[in-house]
Amino acid sequence: MQSYIEIKVPISWDESWFVELRELLNDVNIRWQRGYYHITMAFLDDSPRGLDLLTGLNHTLDEAVAPTITFDTLDAFATSGGRRQVIHLTTSHVPTDFQAMVDDIRRHLKDKGCVIQSDFRLHVTLGRVDDPRMNVGKLKRIISQVDLPAMTLTLTDVEFRIFRGKTIALWQLTD
């Protein structure tokens, strides 16, 4: 079963920099993410049936302090195969405490026998580009025109979900 653990990022569709980004890319075929912004801390490609993952996750997340991250970069990367690109929000400095929490979660899941094929990349997906006229270089040149203000956000809401399905567990981190 595919599932993932995410931490929600409280940004809005109507923020001026996001409106500017969409306007600059108005003629490009993009599936914009609407209202569900998050950082995937671990994507589980598979996990053993009947396995108790929550006890270890509760231990890690009940003691975790809500990370404060300054989002200051718009960027793009190509998905595997290079046919699609992802436009995303990220940071130029990943806080050490946040990276440690992510590493603890991923280590626990792998130790329990979960399959995690993708490496961690701190990014908030804003849109998925499926346009043969685009490549990462072109996207980066376009998005570099956006006036992105540095946004320092405290992230408190963590969710464990079945991929394209129901919620397994929720945590509220303290700040």
C-alpha positions in Angstrom: 0.0 0.0 0.0 1.3 3.4 -0.9 1.1 6.1 1.8 3.0 9.2 2.9 3.7 11.5 5.8 3.4 15.2 5.1 3.7 18.5 7.0 1.2 21.1 5.9 2.5 24.5 4.6 0.0 27.4 5.2 0.2 29.3 2.0 -2.7 30.7 0.0 -3.7 30.5 -3.7 -4.3 34.2 -3.6 -0.9 35.4 -2.4 0.5 38.1 -4.8 3.6 36.2 -5.7 1.5 33.1 -6.5 -0.8 35.1 -8.7 2.2 36.6 -10.5 3.6 33.1 -11.0 0.5 31.8 -12.6 0.1 34.9 -14.8 3.6 34.5 -16.1 2.9 30.9 -17.0 -0.7 31.5 -18.3 0.0 30.0 -21.7 1.7 26.9 -20.4 -0.2 23.6 -19.7 0.1 23.3 -15.9 -1.9 21.4 -13.3 -1.8 23.9 -10.4 -2.0 22.6 -6.9 -5.0 24.2 -5.2 -5.3 24.6 -1.5 -3.4 21.5 -0.4 0.2 22.6 0.1 2.6 20.4 2.0 6.1 18.9 2.3 6.2 15.1 1.8 8.6 13.9 4.6 8.4 10.2 3.5 6.6 8.5 0.6 6.1 4.8 1.3 6.0 2.8 -1.9 5.0 -0.2 0.1 4.7 -1.3 3.8 4.2 -4.7 5.3 0.5 -5.5 6.1 -0.6 -5.2 9.7 2.5 -3.4 10.7 2.3 -1.0 13.7 3.9 2.2 12.4 2.1 4.6 14.6 3.8 3.7 17.9 7.2 4.8 16.6 5.8 7.8 14.7 3.9 8.9 17.8 7.2 8.7 19.8 9.0 10.9 17.2 6.2 13.4 16.5 4.8 13.7 20.1 8.2 15.1 21.1 8.9 17.1 18.0 8.8 20.9 18.0 7.1 22.6 15.2 9.8 23.7 12.7 10.1 27.2 11.5 11.2 27.4 7.9 11.9 30.5 5.7 10.6 29.8 2.2 12.6 32.1 -0.1 13.0 30.2 -3.4 10.8 29.3 -6.3 12.4 26.5 -8.4 11.6 23.7 -10.8 12.8 20.1 -11.3 12.2 17.4 -13.8 10.4 14.2 -12.7 11.9 10.9 -13.6 12.1 10.6 -17.4 12.3 14.4 -17.7 8.9 14.6 -19.6 7.2 16.6 -16.8 8.4 19.3 -14.5 7.4 20.4 -11.0 7.3 24.0 -10.0 7.8 24.4 -6.3 8.5 26.6 -3.3 11.5 25.8 -1.2 14.1 27.2 1.1 17.8 28.1 0.7 18.4 26.7 4.2 16.8 23.5 5.6 16.7 23.9 9.4 18.8 21.2 11.1 16.0 20.3 13.5 13.5 19.8 10.7 16.0 17.6 8.7 16.6 15.6 11.9 12.9 15.0 12.4 12.5 13.9 8.7 15.6 11.6 9.1 14.1 10.0 12.3 10.8 9.4 10.6 12.3 7.9 7.5 14.7 5.7 9.5 11.9 4.4 11.7 9.8 3.5 8.6 12.7 1.8 6.8 13.6 -0.2 10.0 10.1 -1.5 10.1 10.4 -2.8 6.6 8.7 0.0 4.6 10.0 0.6 1.1 10.9 4.2 0.5 12.5 4.7 -2.9 12.6 8.4 -3.2 15.1 10.6 -1.4 13.8 13.5 0.7 13.7 16.8 -1.2 12.2 19.8 0.7 9.7 21.2 -1.7 6.1 22.4 -1.8 4.6 21.5 -5.1 2.8 24.4 -6.7 2.2 23.0 -10.2 2.9 20.1 -12.5 3.9 21.1 -16.0 2.9 18.8 -18.8 3.8 20.8 -21.8 6.3 19.6 -24.5 7.4 23.3 -25.1 8.8 23.5 -21.6 11.9 22.2 -19.9 13.5 22.9 -16.6 15.8 25.6 -17.9 12.9 27.6 -19.5 10.8 27.3 -16.4 13.6 28.5 -14.1 14.1 31.5 -16.3 10.4 32.4 -16.2 9.9 31.8 -12.5 13.1 33.8 -11.6 11.0 36.9 -12.6 8.6 36.4 -9.7 9.1 38.7 -6.8 8.9 36.2 -4.0 9.1 37.6 -0.5 10.8 35.5 2.1 8.1 33.9 4.2 9.0 32.5 7.6 6.3 29.9 8.6 5.9 27.6 11.6 4.6 24.2 10.5 2.4 22.5 13.0 0.2 20.0 11.2 1.5 16.5 10.3 -0.7 14.0 8.5 -0.1 10.3 7.6 -2.3 9.4 4.6 -3.0 6.6 2.2 -1.9 7.8 -1.2 -5.1 9.3 -2.8 -7.0 8.0 0.1 -8.0 8.5 3.7 -6.1 9.9 6.7 -4.3 7.3 8.9 -3.2 9.7 11.7 -2.8 13.4 12.5 -0.4 15.2 14.8 -0.2 18.8 16.0 3.3 19.9 16.7 3.9 22.5 19.5 5.8 25.6 18.8 
